Amino acid sequence: MVAAIIISVLGSLAFIAWMIFRAVREKSIKAHTVCYGIAVLTGIFTYGYFISLDFAWMLKVVVSIVIGVALIFAAAGIQQRSR
């Protein structure tokens, strides 16, 4: 549990530092840059959450995600063939 909190806090601090670094270098901060940063931060929090899970529960979650991804690709393939 402690590792999950540490990873989440460090990820948040890295995101804030990255945004400050971009602002100091006078690069424009566009909407897609902020969305990318939020997606990375969400990934870090998700990784921290997975670390805190028991292995059996984590396995169920990962299998569910893999099945969901497979179903999305299958639906995209069916939709592509129908055109």
Sequence and secondary structure as in RCSB ss.txt:
>XXXX:A:sequence
MVAAIIISVLGSLAFIAWMIFRAVREKSIKAHTVCYGIAVLTGIFTYGYFISLDFAWMLKVVVSIVIGVALIFAA
AGIQQRSR
>XXXX:A:secstr
 HHHHHHHHHHHHHHHHHHHHHHHTT    HHHHHHHHHHHHHHHHHHHHHHS HHHHHHHHHHHHHHHHHHHHH
HHHHHHH 
